[in-house]
Amino acid sequence: MKTGSCVTYTVPQHIRRENVEKAVEVFFRVNNVYRDMVIRVKDGEEVLCQFKREHMAPGEMEKIAIPRVLLDKVKGDHITVTVEKQ
């Protein structure tokens, strides 16, 4: 996994598809306070999934779940978690 814009780190840092049954939960923190943003999980430039958030802050751990079906679609060797304007 790689961190994109506004994301300081992710947990886990590595995902092994063969160890994921239904979905993998990814936890991360942002680097500033944000309102009305979208969390995007990307494979290169292709958006695999996105999640809307009204408020995010560095002191709060964010959590998303990435389904195994989407992990199977990844062509590259990593995915990127970014936070962007809606």
C-alpha positions as CSV (number, residue, x, y, z in Angstrom):
1,M,0.0,0.0,0.0
2,K,1.1,3.6,-0.7
3,T,-0.1,6.8,0.9
4,G,-1.4,9.5,-1.4
5,S,-2.3,13.1,-0.8
6,C,-3.3,14.1,2.7
7,V,-2.7,10.6,4.2
8,T,0.2,10.1,6.6
9,Y,0.2,6.3,7.0
10,T,-1.9,3.2,6.6
11,V,-2.3,0.0,8.7
12,P,-1.7,-2.5,7.3
13,Q,1.2,-1.4,5.1
14,H,1.2,-4.6,3.1
15,I,-1.8,-6.7,2.0
16,R,-1.5,-10.3,0.8
17,R,-4.6,-11.1,-1.3
18,E,-4.4,-14.8,-0.5
19,N,-4.9,-14.0,3.3
20,V,-8.1,-11.9,2.7
21,E,-11.4,-13.8,2.8
22,K,-14.1,-11.1,2.3
23,A,-12.5,-7.7,2.9
24,V,-9.5,-6.0,4.4
25,E,-10.0,-3.1,6.9
26,V,-7.5,-0.3,6.3
27,F,-6.9,2.3,9.1
28,F,-5.2,5.6,8.4
29,R,-4.7,9.2,9.6
30,V,-4.9,12.4,7.6
31,N,-2.4,15.3,7.9
32,N,-4.9,18.1,8.5
33,V,-8.6,18.9,9.3
34,Y,-10.8,18.3,6.2
35,R,-14.5,18.8,5.4
36,D,-16.5,17.2,2.6
37,M,-13.8,15.0,1.2
38,V,-13.6,11.7,-0.6
39,I,-11.3,8.8,0.2
40,R,-10.2,7.1,-3.0
41,V,-8.4,3.8,-3.3
42,K,-6.5,3.7,-6.6
43,D,-4.6,1.2,-8.7
44,G,-2.4,3.6,-10.6
45,E,-4.9,6.2,-12.0
46,E,-7.9,3.8,-11.9
47,V,-10.2,4.4,-8.9
48,L,-11.2,1.1,-7.3
49,C,-13.5,2.5,-4.7
50,Q,-14.3,5.7,-2.9
51,F,-15.9,6.7,0.4
52,K,-17.4,10.2,1.3
53,R,-16.5,11.8,4.6
54,E,-18.0,15.0,6.0
55,H,-15.2,15.5,8.5
56,M,-11.7,14.1,9.1
57,A,-9.0,15.2,11.6
58,P,-5.4,14.0,12.4
59,G,-6.4,12.9,15.9
60,E,-9.1,10.5,14.6
61,M,-8.3,7.2,13.0
62,E,-10.2,6.7,9.7
63,K,-11.3,3.2,8.7
64,I,-12.3,1.8,5.3
65,A,-13.0,-1.7,4.1
66,I,-11.7,-2.9,0.7
67,P,-13.6,-5.9,-0.6
68,R,-11.6,-8.9,-1.9
69,V,-13.3,-8.6,-5.3
70,L,-11.7,-5.2,-5.8
71,L,-8.3,-6.5,-4.6
72,D,-8.4,-9.1,-7.3
73,K,-8.8,-6.4,-9.9
74,V,-5.5,-4.7,-9.0
75,K,-3.0,-5.0,-11.9
76,G,-0.1,-3.2,-10.3
77,D,2.0,-4.2,-7.3
78,H,0.4,-1.6,-5.0
79,I,-2.7,0.4,-4.3
80,T,-2.8,4.0,-3.1
81,V,-5.1,5.6,-0.5
82,T,-5.7,9.3,-1.1
83,V,-8.0,12.0,0.2
84,E,-9.4,14.5,-2.3
85,K,-12.1,17.1,-2.8
86,Q,-15.5,15.8,-3.8
